Amino acid sequence: MSATGDSTAPREVDQHEVDPRDARAIREALISTPGVQSVGEVVLHRHDDGLLVTAVLGFGPSTPVSDVVAVLREVKVAIAAAVKGVTGIVLEPALAGPRDDMDTPTDVIVIRGAD
């Protein structure tokens, strides 16, 4: 899994078709919001009144709850701005696994000299 989560595209769960451009715009809004460490499952449900978006977002284990709440608020604003017709947004915060796209932090590298 990369920093942006799994590579699966948002899944459609209704017989009404979801525009792929909307799905990409929503995924981009999730991925590009600062503070979101990973994006898990994203489900889009088109119904007569609009579009319901559900997503699992990963946060680091030391992320303060107040920061998680603020980021979730920003994600909702970003989704609403990216796609018109979104009538509901359900976000589930989760503990993100370790990122595999980063180099090892320098504070864990031990360099020993020849004694």
For each residue, the residues with C-beta under 8 A, 3 or more apart:
1: 5 6 38 97 100
2: 5 7 38 99 100 101
3: 37 38 99 101 102
4: 31 38 39
5: 1 2 31 38 39 40 58
6: 1 39 40 41
7: 2
8: 11 41
9: 23 27 42
10: 18 23 26 27 42 43 44
11: 8 41 42 43 44
12: 17 18 44 45 46
13: 43 44 45
14: 45 46 47
15:
16: 46 47 48
17: 12 46
18: 10 12 22 23 44 46 51
19: 22 23
20: 23 24
21: 24 25
22: 18 19 25 26 44 51 83
23: 9 10 18 19 20 26 27 42 44
24: 20 21 27 28
25: 21 22 28 29 82 83
26: 10 22 23 29 30 42 44 53 55 79 82 83
27: 9 10 23 24 30 31 39 42
28: 24 25 31 32 82
29: 25 26 32 33 75 78 79 81 82
30: 26 27 33 36 39 42 55 57 75 78 79
31: 4 5 27 28 36 39
32: 28 29 78
33: 29 30 36 71 74 75 78
34: 71 74
35: 59 63 67 68 70 71 74
36: 30 31 33 39 57 58 59 71 75
37: 3 58 59 60 63 96 99
38: 1 2 3 4 5 57 58 96 97 99
39: 4 5 6 27 30 31 36 42 55 56 57 58
40: 5 6 55 56 57 58 94
41: 6 8 11 54 55 56
42: 9 10 11 23 26 27 30 39 53 54 55 56
43: 10 11 13 53 54 55
44: 10 11 12 13 18 22 23 26 51 52 53
45: 12 13 14 51 52 53 54
46: 12 14 16 17 18 50 51
47: 14 16 50 51 52 87
48: 16
49: 87
50: 46 47 85 86 87 88
51: 18 22 44 45 46 47 83 85 86 87 88
52: 44 45 47 86 87 88 89 90
53: 26 42 43 44 45 79 86 88 89 90
54: 41 42 43 45 89 90 91 92
55: 26 30 39 40 41 42 43 75 90 91 92
56: 39 40 41 42 91 92 94
57: 30 36 38 39 40 71 72 75 91 92 93 94
58: 5 36 37 38 39 40 93 94 95 96 97
59: 35 36 37 63 67 68 71 93 94 95 96
60: 37 63 96
61: 95
62:
63: 35 37 59 60 67 68
64: 67 68
65: 68 69
66: 69 70
67: 35 59 63 64 70 71
68: 35 59 63 64 65 71 72 93
69: 65 66 72 73
70: 35 66 67 73 74
71: 33 34 35 36 57 59 67 68 74 75
72: 57 68 69 75 76 91 93
73: 69 70 76 77
74: 33 34 35 70 71 77 78
75: 29 30 33 36 55 57 71 72 78 79 89 91
76: 72 73 79 80 89 91
77: 73 74 80 81
78: 29 30 32 33 74 75 81 82
79: 26 29 30 53 75 76 82 83 86 89
80: 76 77 83 86 89
81: 29 77 78
82: 25 26 28 29 78 79
83: 22 25 26 51 79 80 86
84:
85: 50 51
86: 50 51 52 53 79 80 83 89
87: 47 49 50 51 52
88: 50 51 52 53
89: 52 53 54 75 76 79 80 86
90: 52 53 54 55
91: 54 55 56 57 72 75 76
92: 54 55 56 57
93: 57 58 59 68 72
94: 40 56 57 58 59
95: 58 59 61
96: 37 38 58 59 60 99
97: 1 38 58
98:
99: 2 3 37 38 96 102
100: 1 2
101: 2 3
102: 3 99 105
103:
104: 108 109
105: 102 108 109
106: 109
107:
108: 104 105
109: 104 105 106
110:
111:
112:
113:
114:
115:
